């Protein structure tokens, strides 16, 4: 009887407040003070931070990054009001792409003198630093730095690959390049800020995936002209949108994501559509090369080599000009097309 009643209260509690609840949430609904302790003993909930809990089933089915997200939310819910998640915690809250496993504990920031030492607990760390009011927001009940600040803070703590990925994503989702650059100027003495500034200069709002960002990085690392992202190629009757185009050489690069053709009922159609698309592009005079995530993550020089080889195979033929950054006029407004800004 008691367990059933506790279960009903937990349903009400999580239904009201979401994936992560606190003892304070339970008190707000006038629930028994020891409800969360009893639910933990029965295995119905898991403590993720001080006085913060998630359903055991939610925790059991979450991957490493989602467990980190839940711990991060719990950590900041129990923190002081002027504390905001940042670094990897803000990265996962905002849905920024990641290349590496999550860190052991979330990091948050409070506005103030950056020379003040951090506060550490078993659930996370709070550092002090530059955080203007307009870079503070609320997501998933959690106080968190906004998308622009998150992208800069992640970029300065990581490597060039992930830095470019997160800046591309932020630009694609509305972050202003000038605002990002101003942040790096305001944080000019912060460790790693030069990497964030580099990524902002080279960021591309037209890049639509982490894989495409890595494909572009291959050319930046090789000090070669960087391909244009998500370009339309059109012969007047048919149009195709390609992941990358090197306009001077007429080489198209396609980024093959996690699409699997094995064990798919439409595997034959997927392969045939891809072959038909390549025939269309080659007929218009383009060379076509493909790359996948393992290549982009660990062997980026091979992408540049493939593009160079393809350009050489085209010989001295003039590069085709049947491309544009915007869709053909006849396709604009069609609901099946997702437009890309310049």
C-alpha positions in Angstrom: 0.0 0.0 0.0 2.8 2.4 1.0 4.8 1.6 -2.1 1.8 2.1 -4.3 1.1 5.4 -2.7 4.7 6.5 -3.1 4.7 5.5 -6.7 1.7 7.7 -7.3 3.4 10.6 -5.7 6.5 10.0 -7.8 4.4 10.0 -10.9 2.9 13.3 -9.9 6.3 14.7 -9.0 8.2 13.7 -12.2 5.2 14.6 -14.3 5.2 18.1 -12.9 8.9 18.9 -12.8 10.5 16.7 -15.5 13.4 14.2 -15.6 15.2 15.6 -12.6 13.4 16.5 -9.4 14.7 17.7 -6.0 13.7 17.4 -2.4 12.5 21.1 -2.7 10.2 20.1 -5.6 8.7 17.4 -3.3 8.1 20.0 -0.5 6.4 22.3 -3.0 3.8 19.7 -3.6 3.5 19.0 0.2 4.9 15.5 -0.1 6.5 13.6 2.8 10.0 14.8 3.7 11.4 11.2 3.4 9.7 10.3 0.1 12.9 10.5 -2.0 14.9 8.6 0.6 12.3 5.8 0.6 12.1 5.7 -3.2 15.9 5.4 -3.3 15.9 2.5 -0.9 13.4 0.7 -3.0 15.4 1.3 -6.2 12.7 3.6 -7.8 15.1 6.6 -8.0 18.8 7.4 -8.4 20.5 10.3 -6.7 22.4 12.3 -9.3 23.4 15.3 -7.2 22.8 16.8 -3.8 19.0 16.3 -3.1 18.4 15.7 -6.9 17.0 12.5 -8.3 15.9 10.8 -11.5 13.8 7.7 -12.2 15.9 4.5 -12.1 14.5 3.5 -15.5 15.5 6.9 -17.0 19.1 6.5 -15.6 19.3 2.8 -16.7 18.5 3.6 -20.3 20.6 6.8 -20.6 23.9 6.7 -22.4 27.0 8.4 -20.9 26.3 11.9 -22.3 22.7 11.8 -21.2 23.7 10.6 -17.7 26.1 13.6 -17.6 23.2 15.9 -18.7 21.0 14.6 -15.8 23.8 15.0 -13.3 24.5 18.5 -14.6 20.8 19.5 -14.2 20.7 18.1 -10.7 23.9 19.9 -9.8 22.7 23.3 -10.9 19.2 22.9 -9.4 20.9 22.5 -6.0 23.3 25.4 -6.5 23.0 29.1 -5.7 20.8 31.3 -8.0 23.8 33.1 -9.7 25.4 29.8 -10.8 25.1 28.7 -14.5 26.2 25.5 -16.2 29.0 25.9 -18.7 31.7 23.9 -20.6 30.6 20.4 -21.3 27.4 20.7 -19.2 26.2 23.6 -21.4 27.4 21.7 -24.4 25.0 18.8 -23.8 22.1 21.1 -22.6 22.3 23.1 -25.8 22.7 20.0 -28.0 26.2 21.1 -29.3 28.0 18.3 -31.0 30.8 16.4 -29.2 33.8 14.3 -30.1 34.9 13.1 -26.7 33.4 11.3 -23.7 31.8 13.5 -21.1 34.0 14.7 -18.2 33.5 13.1 -14.7 31.7 16.1 -13.3 29.9 19.2 -14.5 31.3 22.7 -14.3 29.3 25.8 -13.6 30.2 29.5 -13.5 29.2 32.4 -11.3 29.8 36.0 -12.5 32.8 37.6 -10.7 36.6 37.9 -10.5 38.1 35.1 -12.6 41.1 35.0 -10.2 38.9 33.6 -7.4 39.4 29.9 -6.9 36.7 27.4 -7.8 34.3 25.7 -5.4 34.5 22.0 -5.6 32.0 19.3 -4.4 31.6 15.6 -5.1 28.9 16.6 -7.6 30.6 19.3 -9.6 32.7 22.4 -9.7 31.8 26.1 -9.7 34.3 28.6 -11.1 34.0 32.4 -11.2 34.5 34.5 -14.3 33.1 36.8 -17.0 29.4 36.2 -17.6 27.3 39.2 -18.6 23.6 39.0 -17.9 22.6 38.7 -21.6 24.6 35.4 -21.8 22.5 33.7 -19.0 19.5 31.6 -19.8 17.3 28.7 -18.6 17.0 25.4 -20.4 15.5 22.2 -19.2 14.9 23.8 -15.8 18.6 24.4 -15.6 20.4 27.8 -15.3 22.9 27.7 -18.1 25.1 30.0 -20.2 23.5 30.8 -23.6 24.4 29.2 -26.8 27.0 31.7 -27.8 28.8 31.6 -24.5 28.6 27.8 -24.4 30.1 27.5 -27.9 33.0 29.8 -27.0 33.6 28.2 -23.6 33.6 24.7 -25.1 35.8 25.7 -28.0 38.5 27.1 -25.8 38.7 23.9 -23.7 38.9 21.4 -26.5 40.8 20.7 -29.8 40.4 22.3 -33.2 38.1 19.6 -34.5 35.5 19.9 -31.8 36.0 23.7 -31.6 35.0 24.0 -35.3 32.1 21.6 -34.8 30.6 23.6 -32.0 31.1 27.0 -33.6 29.6 25.8 -36.9 26.6 24.4 -35.0 26.1 27.7 -33.0 26.3 29.8 -36.1 23.8 27.5 -37.9 21.4 27.8 -35.0 21.4 31.6 -34.8 24.5 32.7 -32.9 25.9 35.9 -34.3 29.5 35.8 -35.4 30.2 39.3 -34.2 28.7 38.5 -30.8 30.9 35.4 -30.5 34.0 37.5 -31.5 33.2 40.1 -28.9 33.1 37.4 -26.3 36.6 36.2 -27.2 37.8 39.8 -26.9 36.3 40.2 -23.5 37.9 36.9 -22.5 41.2 37.6 -24.2 43.3 36.4 -21.2 41.4 33.2 -20.7 43.4 30.0 -21.5 42.5 28.6 -24.9 40.6 31.6 -26.1 42.8 31.8 -29.2 41.4 28.5 -30.4 37.9 29.7 -30.0 38.7 32.9 -31.9 40.2 30.8 -34.8 37.1 28.6 -34.9 34.9 31.7 -35.1 36.8 33.1 -38.0 36.5 29.8 -39.9 33.0 28.9 -38.8 30.4 28.3 -41.4 26.6 28.6 -40.7 26.0 26.6 -43.9 27.6 23.5 -42.4 24.8 21.2 -41.2 26.5 18.4 -39.3 29.6 17.6 -37.3 30.8 15.4 -40.1 30.6 18.3 -42.6 32.6 20.5 -40.2 35.3 17.8 -40.0 35.4 17.6 -43.8 36.0 21.4 -44.0 38.6 21.1 -41.3 40.7 18.8 -43.5 41.3 21.7 -45.9 42.0 24.2 -43.2 44.6 21.9 -41.7 46.2 21.5 -45.2 46.1 25.2 -45.8 44.0 24.7 -48.9 40.9 26.5 -50.1 38.0 25.4 -48.1 35.0 24.0 -50.0 31.6 25.7 -50.0 28.9 24.0 -47.9 25.5 22.7 -49.1 25.6 24.0 -52.6 22.8 23.6 -55.2 23.6 22.1 -58.6 20.9 22.5 -61.3 20.6 21.8 -65.0 17.2 23.5 -65.3 15.2 20.3 -65.0 16.7 18.6 -61.9 18.6 20.0 -58.9 20.7 18.3 -56.3 22.1 19.8 -53.0 25.6 18.6 -52.4 27.5 18.7 -49.1 30.7 20.4 -50.4 31.8 22.0 -53.6 35.3 23.1 -54.6 34.2 25.5 -57.3 37.6 26.2 -58.8 38.2 22.5 -59.6 34.6 21.2 -60.0 34.9 18.6 -57.3 31.9 17.6 -55.2 32.5 16.0 -51.8 29.7 14.1 -50.1 29.8 13.3 -46.4 28.4 9.8 -45.7 26.9 9.9 -42.2 25.6 7.0 -40.1 23.3 5.8 -42.8 23.3 2.0 -42.9 22.1 0.1 -45.9 22.3 -3.4 -44.3 19.1 -4.7 -42.8 17.0 -1.9 -44.3 13.9 -2.7 -46.3 14.8 0.2 -48.6 18.5 -0.6 -48.9 18.4 -1.2 -52.7 16.6 2.1 -53.2 19.1 4.0 -51.1 22.0 2.7 -53.1 20.3 3.2 -56.5 19.3 6.8 -55.5 22.9 7.5 -54.6 24.2 6.1 -57.8 21.7 8.0 -59.8 22.6 11.3 -58.1 26.3 10.7 -58.8 25.5 10.1 -62.5 23.6 13.3 -62.7 26.5 15.3 -61.1 29.1 13.6 -63.4 27.0 14.3 -66.4 27.2 18.0 -65.6 30.9 17.8 -65.4 31.5 17.5 -61.7 33.9 15.0 -60.1 32.4 13.3 -57.0 34.2 11.9 -54.0 32.8 10.6 -50.7 34.1 10.4 -47.2 32.8 8.9 -43.9 33.2 9.7 -40.2 36.2 7.5 -39.5 38.0 9.2 -42.3 37.0 12.7 -41.2 37.8 12.0 -37.5 41.2 10.2 -37.9 42.5 10.5 -41.5 41.4 13.9 -42.7 44.4 14.2 -45.0 42.8 11.5 -47.1 39.9 13.8 -47.9 42.2 16.4 -49.3 44.0 13.7 -51.3 40.8 12.4 -52.8 39.7 15.9 -53.8 43.1 16.6 -55.4 43.1 13.3 -57.3 39.5 13.9 -58.5 40.6 17.4 -59.8 43.5 15.9 -61.6 41.3 13.3 -63.2 39.1 16.1 -64.6 42.1 17.3 -66.5 42.0 20.8 -68.0 38.3 20.9 -68.5 36.7 24.2 -67.2 35.0 23.8 -63.9 31.2 23.7 -64.2 29.2 26.8 -63.2 25.8 25.3 -62.8 25.7 25.8 -59.1 24.5 28.4 -56.6 24.3 28.9 -52.8 20.5 29.3 -53.0 18.0 26.8 -54.4 16.7 27.3 -58.0 13.8 29.8 -58.1 11.3 27.1 -59.1 12.0 25.2 -55.9 11.9 28.1 -53.4 9.0 27.8 -51.1 8.5 24.1 -51.7 7.9 22.6 -48.3 10.3 19.7 -48.9 13.3 21.9 -49.2 15.2 23.3 -46.2 16.7 26.5 -47.2 20.2 27.5 -46.1 21.4 31.0 -45.5 24.6 32.4 -46.9 
